[in-house]
Amino acid sequence: MSRSTSFEKCLICGAPCPPGRVTCSDDCHEGFVHDCEQMFGAYKKVIDLETGRAHRVPTREIIEKGLRQVDLKNYPEWEEG
């Protein structure tokens, strides 16, 4: 079975979704973000391939805005510990 990248139903409640979205409403979107943060953490450690520096990027921003290499300089460096 192949997995389609086109979602027709909301990942949270199963209702029909607008084209290009994975959730049907703001409430379901918040539920999706919450679930992702629970599974993957509120922040992700992302390495800038040009500088080799690690940055702390909010999972929510990755979901809502996406992430480009050039934008990593806008996030604080990751501190271990």
Steps between C-alpha positions, in 0.01 A plus 500: 500500500651837404465803720357809334627849585157642416274504804127495446402448864609676817775310683331575833125458450460351152288786361566623144796738470562802282756430224858524623414456868527201731242624753151639449492775763708710738400272788616189314819682397576573866435134582738392221775737620451381859525135393818572301657684793415207728655251259805698385553768766425872501838581342715328242878509473572607142855516362595778260694318229693815406626589848470167683318675785195346664188714546194463725194520275142476631313200360193722455689734267629209293142378458344840430771683305736232380873548539762624259876485543526880476257545793704302753698811598175639648486227765717471814784256505429164664656467843563151636407428854 
